[in-house]
Amino acid sequence: MRPGILHVPLLTGSLVLLAAVAHAQTPGPTSAPADRVVPQSAASLSVPATQLKSQAAAALERIAGAVDGVVGYCGIDLTNGDRFERAAAQVFPSASTIKLGILYELMKREDEGTLKLDDTIRLDRARAVPGGILYELGTPVLSLRDYANVMVIESDNTATNVLISHLGMDKVTARLSQAGLANTKLRRYMIDLDAAKRGNENVTTPAELASILEMFYKGTGLAPASQAEALAILKKPKDSPIRSAVPQEIPVASKTGALEGVRADTAIVYAKNRPFVFVAMTTFLGDEAAGDKAIEEMARTAYWYFERLGAASDTGRLLYRTP
């Protein structure tokens, strides 16, 4: 480890309601920083805290090592940049976690003035794929903001394909490469098995996914309004292994991913006084449910560690934990 450093016309009303709710619940530009807790300290870990980190690292390694498959993870302490890593630079199938990169590109285009989130697009049925509500809805007209909400909250693949077509596959990959994420590549539409068989899989690494989330958290390269909107979308309630591992009162901004033999989850966890990013990726899984369970257990271990740091003094006295 380096120190410091997810055509049935009768359903149309449901979609309109979903879009309206998503739009109405999107906070304004000043909402994102409001729930950030000011870190206790940005200093290096004390000796007792280093020992606590060693215990957490050993627990993470035990969980990962017991999985029937390949596991990588990256955790980043958003207070001081400290990390937990295992196969963090290894390339994995991204599954739906690639949607984080699409969301980032969409927000960047808004900032550059080349599109507006309120711009509307009629759904092109050529981009519709099974799974998700949009596949069932004929040719509705939705805003880019609504497509983004459905893409992230419901992990709707048709919504994702509409955005890929609108933004340009190569341009999404180029933007991420310019941000230093050279191994994160959008190379196919969702549910395009033939493209995957040709080797055009969407890929990334645990470290690069963690970097994307850190960019959203810090607003790197984004205007404050776009940062706030992206975080608000990512915080919308959704089921995920990391969400299951963290107490419900703790905000989580997350995106999962799943393919055959592949499970992944990514999140910014707003632990009190010690927010952190945690990304876990798995592939070659013999048991996909076990992969999800391992991600949940690793996330619970990460939360235990960061929650304890946030509640304690440098020497370990629990000063800030709520009784």
HUSULJO-V11050 format. One record per residue. N is the residue number from 1. SS is DSSP state (2 for helix, 1 for strand, 0 for the rest). OMEGA is omega in whole degrees, -180 to 180 (999 if undefined). Layout:
BEGIN
n=N ss=SS omega=OMEGA
n=N ss=SS omega=OMEGA
END
This chain:
BEGIN
n=1 ss=0 omega=176
n=2 ss=0 omega=176
n=3 ss=0 omega=174
n=4 ss=0 omega=-172
n=5 ss=0 omega=999
n=6 ss=0 omega=999
n=7 ss=0 omega=177
n=8 ss=0 omega=-173
n=9 ss=2 omega=-178
n=10 ss=2 omega=-179
n=11 ss=2 omega=-174
n=12 ss=2 omega=-180
n=13 ss=2 omega=179
n=14 ss=2 omega=-180
n=15 ss=2 omega=179
n=16 ss=2 omega=178
n=17 ss=2 omega=178
n=18 ss=2 omega=-179
n=19 ss=2 omega=-178
n=20 ss=2 omega=179
n=21 ss=2 omega=180
n=22 ss=2 omega=-179
n=23 ss=2 omega=-177
n=24 ss=2 omega=-177
n=25 ss=0 omega=180
n=26 ss=0 omega=-176
n=27 ss=0 omega=177
n=28 ss=0 omega=-171
n=29 ss=0 omega=-176
n=30 ss=0 omega=-172
n=31 ss=0 omega=-172
n=32 ss=2 omega=-176
n=33 ss=2 omega=-170
n=34 ss=2 omega=-177
n=35 ss=2 omega=173
n=36 ss=0 omega=178
n=37 ss=0 omega=179
n=38 ss=0 omega=-178
n=39 ss=0 omega=176
n=40 ss=0 omega=-175
n=41 ss=0 omega=175
n=42 ss=0 omega=-178
n=43 ss=0 omega=177
n=44 ss=0 omega=-179
n=45 ss=0 omega=174
n=46 ss=0 omega=179
n=47 ss=2 omega=178
n=48 ss=2 omega=179
n=49 ss=2 omega=176
n=50 ss=2 omega=177
n=51 ss=2 omega=177
n=52 ss=2 omega=178
n=53 ss=2 omega=179
n=54 ss=2 omega=178
n=55 ss=2 omega=179
n=56 ss=2 omega=-180
n=57 ss=2 omega=179
n=58 ss=2 omega=179
n=59 ss=2 omega=177
n=60 ss=2 omega=-179
n=61 ss=2 omega=178
n=62 ss=2 omega=-179
n=63 ss=2 omega=-178
n=64 ss=2 omega=-177
n=65 ss=2 omega=-179
n=66 ss=0 omega=-178
n=67 ss=0 omega=175
n=68 ss=0 omega=-176
n=69 ss=0 omega=-178
n=70 ss=1 omega=-176
n=71 ss=1 omega=171
n=72 ss=1 omega=177
n=73 ss=1 omega=175
n=74 ss=1 omega=174
n=75 ss=1 omega=-180
n=76 ss=1 omega=172
n=77 ss=1 omega=-176
n=78 ss=0 omega=173
n=79 ss=0 omega=-175
n=80 ss=0 omega=177
n=81 ss=0 omega=179
n=82 ss=0 omega=-172
n=83 ss=1 omega=161
n=84 ss=1 omega=-179
n=85 ss=1 omega=170
n=86 ss=1 omega=-178
n=87 ss=0 omega=-173
n=88 ss=0 omega=179
n=89 ss=0 omega=-179
n=90 ss=0 omega=-180
n=91 ss=1 omega=178
n=92 ss=1 omega=167
n=93 ss=1 omega=-174
n=94 ss=0 omega=-169
n=95 ss=2 omega=-173
n=96 ss=2 omega=176
n=97 ss=2 omega=176
n=98 ss=2 omega=-180
n=99 ss=2 omega=173
n=100 ss=2 omega=179
n=101 ss=2 omega=178
n=102 ss=2 omega=178
n=103 ss=2 omega=179
n=104 ss=2 omega=179
n=105 ss=2 omega=179
n=106 ss=2 omega=-179
n=107 ss=2 omega=177
n=108 ss=2 omega=179
n=109 ss=2 omega=175
n=110 ss=2 omega=-180
n=111 ss=2 omega=-178
n=112 ss=2 omega=178
n=113 ss=0 omega=-180
n=114 ss=0 omega=172
n=115 ss=0 omega=174
n=116 ss=0 omega=-179
n=117 ss=0 omega=177
n=118 ss=0 omega=174
n=119 ss=0 omega=-179
n=120 ss=1 omega=178
n=121 ss=1 omega=171
n=122 ss=1 omega=-178
n=123 ss=0 omega=176
n=124 ss=0 omega=-177
n=125 ss=2 omega=177
n=126 ss=2 omega=-180
n=127 ss=2 omega=-177
n=128 ss=0 omega=178
n=129 ss=0 omega=-178
n=130 ss=0 omega=179
n=131 ss=0 omega=-178
n=132 ss=0 omega=-173
n=133 ss=2 omega=-176
n=134 ss=2 omega=178
n=135 ss=2 omega=-176
n=136 ss=2 omega=-165
n=137 ss=0 omega=177
n=138 ss=0 omega=-176
n=139 ss=0 omega=179
n=140 ss=0 omega=175
n=141 ss=1 omega=-178
n=142 ss=1 omega=175
n=143 ss=1 omega=175
n=144 ss=2 omega=178
n=145 ss=2 omega=-179
n=146 ss=2 omega=176
n=147 ss=2 omega=-180
n=148 ss=2 omega=179
n=149 ss=2 omega=-179
n=150 ss=2 omega=178
n=151 ss=2 omega=-175
n=152 ss=2 omega=-174
n=153 ss=2 omega=-178
n=154 ss=0 omega=-174
n=155 ss=0 omega=-176
n=156 ss=0 omega=-176
n=157 ss=2 omega=175
n=158 ss=2 omega=176
n=159 ss=2 omega=179
n=160 ss=2 omega=-179
n=161 ss=2 omega=176
n=162 ss=2 omega=-180
n=163 ss=2 omega=177
n=164 ss=2 omega=180
n=165 ss=2 omega=-178
n=166 ss=2 omega=-175
n=167 ss=2 omega=-176
n=168 ss=0 omega=-177
n=169 ss=2 omega=-178
n=170 ss=2 omega=-178
n=171 ss=2 omega=176
n=172 ss=2 omega=-180
n=173 ss=2 omega=-179
n=174 ss=2 omega=180
n=175 ss=2 omega=-179
n=176 ss=2 omega=177
n=177 ss=2 omega=178
n=178 ss=2 omega=178
n=179 ss=0 omega=178
n=180 ss=0 omega=-177
n=181 ss=0 omega=-171
n=182 ss=0 omega=-178
n=183 ss=0 omega=177
n=184 ss=0 omega=-171
n=185 ss=1 omega=172
n=186 ss=0 omega=-172
n=187 ss=0 omega=179
n=188 ss=0 omega=171
n=189 ss=0 omega=178
n=190 ss=0 omega=178
n=191 ss=0 omega=175
n=192 ss=0 omega=-176
n=193 ss=2 omega=-180
n=194 ss=2 omega=178
n=195 ss=2 omega=179
n=196 ss=2 omega=180
n=197 ss=2 omega=176
n=198 ss=0 omega=-179
n=199 ss=0 omega=-179
n=200 ss=0 omega=179
n=201 ss=0 omega=170
n=202 ss=0 omega=-172
n=203 ss=1 omega=175
n=204 ss=1 omega=177
n=205 ss=1 omega=176
n=206 ss=2 omega=-178
n=207 ss=2 omega=-178
n=208 ss=2 omega=174
n=209 ss=2 omega=177
n=210 ss=2 omega=179
n=211 ss=2 omega=178
n=212 ss=2 omega=179
n=213 ss=2 omega=177
n=214 ss=2 omega=177
n=215 ss=2 omega=176
n=216 ss=2 omega=-178
n=217 ss=2 omega=-178
n=218 ss=2 omega=-177
n=219 ss=0 omega=-177
n=220 ss=0 omega=178
n=221 ss=0 omega=-178
n=222 ss=0 omega=170
n=223 ss=0 omega=-179
n=224 ss=2 omega=-180
n=225 ss=2 omega=180
n=226 ss=2 omega=176
n=227 ss=2 omega=-179
n=228 ss=2 omega=-179
n=229 ss=2 omega=-180
n=230 ss=2 omega=-180
n=231 ss=2 omega=178
n=232 ss=2 omega=178
n=233 ss=2 omega=-178
n=234 ss=2 omega=-180
n=235 ss=2 omega=-180
n=236 ss=0 omega=-175
n=237 ss=0 omega=176
n=238 ss=0 omega=179
n=239 ss=0 omega=176
n=240 ss=0 omega=178
n=241 ss=2 omega=-179
n=242 ss=2 omega=178
n=243 ss=2 omega=180
n=244 ss=2 omega=-176
n=245 ss=2 omega=-172
n=246 ss=0 omega=178
n=247 ss=0 omega=-173
n=248 ss=0 omega=-179
n=249 ss=0 omega=180
n=250 ss=0 omega=179
n=251 ss=0 omega=178
n=252 ss=1 omega=175
n=253 ss=1 omega=-165
n=254 ss=1 omega=171
n=255 ss=1 omega=-180
n=256 ss=1 omega=175
n=257 ss=1 omega=180
n=258 ss=1 omega=171
n=259 ss=1 omega=176
n=260 ss=0 omega=179
n=261 ss=0 omega=-175
n=262 ss=1 omega=171
n=263 ss=1 omega=180
n=264 ss=1 omega=173
n=265 ss=1 omega=-177
n=266 ss=1 omega=-179
n=267 ss=1 omega=160
n=268 ss=1 omega=-180
n=269 ss=1 omega=-175
n=270 ss=0 omega=178
n=271 ss=0 omega=-176
n=272 ss=0 omega=179
n=273 ss=0 omega=-177
n=274 ss=0 omega=178
n=275 ss=0 omega=-178
n=276 ss=1 omega=171
n=277 ss=1 omega=173
n=278 ss=1 omega=179
n=279 ss=1 omega=174
n=280 ss=1 omega=-180
n=281 ss=1 omega=178
n=282 ss=1 omega=176
n=283 ss=1 omega=-174
n=284 ss=0 omega=-176
n=285 ss=0 omega=172
n=286 ss=0 omega=-178
n=287 ss=0 omega=-176
n=288 ss=2 omega=178
n=289 ss=2 omega=177
n=290 ss=2 omega=176
n=291 ss=2 omega=177
n=292 ss=2 omega=-179
n=293 ss=2 omega=179
n=294 ss=2 omega=178
n=295 ss=2 omega=178
n=296 ss=2 omega=-180
n=297 ss=2 omega=178
n=298 ss=2 omega=179
n=299 ss=2 omega=178
n=300 ss=2 omega=177
n=301 ss=2 omega=179
n=302 ss=2 omega=179
n=303 ss=2 omega=178
n=304 ss=2 omega=-178
n=305 ss=2 omega=-175
n=306 ss=2 omega=176
n=307 ss=2 omega=179
n=308 ss=2 omega=177
n=309 ss=2 omega=-177
n=310 ss=2 omega=-178
n=311 ss=2 omega=-167
n=312 ss=1 omega=168
n=313 ss=0 omega=180
n=314 ss=0 omega=-179
n=315 ss=0 omega=172
n=316 ss=0 omega=176
n=317 ss=0 omega=-177
n=318 ss=1 omega=-173
n=319 ss=0 omega=-170
n=320 ss=0 omega=-180
n=321 ss=0 omega=178
n=322 ss=0 omega=-178
n=323 ss=0 omega=999
END
